Amino acid sequence: MNSLPDLVIFDCDGVLVDSEIIAIGVLAECLNEAGVMLNVGQTMAYGVGKGAAAVAAAIKEDFGITLPPNFFDDLGSRIIAAYAGKLRPMDGVLELVATFEPRRRVASNSPIERV
């Protein structure tokens, strides 16, 4: 009896590629520019796994700052630009994925442009 699955689904961000820390760094920069002074560690509480509406609501509630209407469009563009020079596979992931014989797929909660 084969105990291996027929399909393995990998999360993309922070599992296959080191995108999370890059995106959080860019979010911290953008928030600082908007007057919300947070370091990368503090920004993680606001940005990891959360959508734009949730981030904006939390910033408004905690800091009394309404983010500009174009904030998340600009953020997305800046994240994609940062990925171009910094995005790398997570340590050991290429070797790990190569060991799986079943079909492989990638899942992500990120916008398709970023995936």
Secondary structure, 3 states (H helix, E strand, C coil): CCCCCCEEEEECECCCECHHHHHHHHHHHHHHHCCCCCCHHHHHHHHCCCCHHHHHHHHHHHHCCCCCCCHHHHHHHHHHHHHHHHCCECCCHHHHHHCCCCEEEEECCCCCCCC
